[in-house]
Amino acid sequence: MSERARTRTWRVEDGAVHVYRLFDIAEAVDLARAEVLVAAPTSRLRLEGAQSATALDIPRPPLHLVLGPRTVTLASGPCAVEASAHVFDFGVASILYKLPIAPGTALEELLPLAEELLSGTTTALDDAARRETEELGRALAPALEGPHVWGGHETYQVIYVRSFDAPAPATELLASAPIARLLLGETSATPLSDSEQGDVLQRRFSYLEEDLAVIDWNSAFVVEPSGVQDIPDLLEFATAHLLELRFYDALLDRELNVIYDELEISGRTLAELFTRRYRRLQRRTAALLLEISEMIERLENAVKIVGDFYLARLYQGAVRRFRLPAWEETVLRKQHLLAEVNALLGSSADTNRGQLMELAVILLILGELLLAIRVH
């Protein structure tokens, strides 16, 4: 690397910071019906790159809505942004705020913003995104299946650069630009350790000499001279996938605790012999099992990899970085546990019904004996 590249200040000529806030709003969304319900300009997302369609297939592309200009509040003050939304058929709504990067801004000057976005102190921005989502949910109500409100949400940031003030080969960017610090929101004057910097930068992808994507857990750095939005869109897909798994993981925890409490109450009384408690619990668990199976099917079909091209490798890298296989394994393990509880409830209900029938038979025989004694 040349001395010029080592000491260069990387100034953005054309770029924006993409700030995503994702919320789970329903079990599922009828996208065709949703498209005719909203007043905002709509379209269906499609990948733009020449090789994208041959690498990835999106059977049910999310609904894209243009929300228009907004003003969001950050620590540095009000900021004018362009807002849009994606609504996914598996019940996730994603709000995107594009914060423009002023031409001539050095990457180092973005570090305070990166720190704020990653530190969890963007309460005003989060609240604004949630209000956007609630308003969207009301507009789409007839298209929502099983609408609900969940306190959790998912965040992601993409620093998206179309061009710098001078040619910027990916190798030079990786060597001297503060990419790792941007992705970690690290503003300390003390340099990152080599191991930490290496860990962040190891998930890097380039197709041409002057494009670059570095993907981390909460943020990504993307240089795309063509202006194609495929990489941010795919990272949004992966983040929506993560949110849905988190939602069902929390839901399963709650439902299992409720069921255990119900079983504990039943175990202390004889009420279950004369009520339909077990049957009600069994129907509840069966409905939840069906819901989770449908969710997993939707997620597995959200993005299908049909070729081993650059974009497909990048998406797989994001899936691994977001630990989606581990989250899915956790949900499946709890689903299996719920299925075992459902089977136990069915067995207990059958046992109790059999005991009740035996008791009825005994009472009938006893009644006949008493009648016979009384007659004679």
Stockholm file with secondary structure:
# STOCKHOLM 1.0

chainA/1-376         MSERARTRTWRVEDGAVHVYRLFDIAEAVDLARAEVLVAAPTSRLRLEGAQSATALDIPRPPLHLVLGPRTVTLASGPCAVEASAHVFDFGVASILYKLPIAPGTALEELLPLAEELLSGTTTALDDAARRETEELGRALAPALEGPHVWGGHETYQVIYVRSFDAPAPATELLASAPIARLLLGETSATPLSDSEQGDVLQRRFSYLEEDLAVIDWNSAFVVEPSGVQDIPDLLEFATAHLLELRFYDALLDRELNVIYDELEISGRTLAELFTRRYRRLQRRTAALLLEISEMIERLENAVKIVGDFYLARLYQGAVRRFRLPAWEETVLRKQHLLAEVNALLGSSADTNRGQLMELAVILLILGELLLAIRVH
#=GR chainA/1-376 SS CCHHHHHCCCEEEEEEEEEEEEEECEEEECHHHHHHHCSSCEEECCCCSTTHHHHEECSSCCEEEEEEEEEEEETTEEEEEEEEEEECTTSEEEEEEEEEECTTEEGGGGHHHHHHHHTTCCHHHHHHHHHHHHHHHHHTGGGEEEECCCSCCEEEEEEEEEEESSCCCHHHHHHHSCHHHHHHTCCCSSCCCHHHHHHHHTSEECSSTTCEEEECSSEEEEECTTCCCHHHHHHHHHHHHHHHHHHHHHHHHHHHHHHHHHHHHHHTSSGGGTSCHHHHHHHHHHHHHHHHHHHHHHHHHHSEECSCSHHHHHHHHHHHHTTHHHHHHHHHHHHHHHHHHHHHHHHHHHHHHHHHHHHHHHHHHHHHHHHHHHHC
#=GC SS_cons         CCHHHHHCCCEEEEEEEEEEEEEECEEEECHHHHHHHCSSCEEECCCCSTTHHHHEECSSCCEEEEEEEEEEEETTEEEEEEEEEEECTTSEEEEEEEEEECTTEEGGGGHHHHHHHHTTCCHHHHHHHHHHHHHHHHHTGGGEEEECCCSCCEEEEEEEEEEESSCCCHHHHHHHSCHHHHHHTCCCSSCCCHHHHHHHHTSEECSSTTCEEEECSSEEEEECTTCCCHHHHHHHHHHHHHHHHHHHHHHHHHHHHHHHHHHHHHHTSSGGGTSCHHHHHHHHHHHHHHHHHHHHHHHHHHSEECSCSHHHHHHHHHHHHTTHHHHHHHHHHHHHHHHHHHHHHHHHHHHHHHHHHHHHHHHHHHHHHHHHHHHC
//
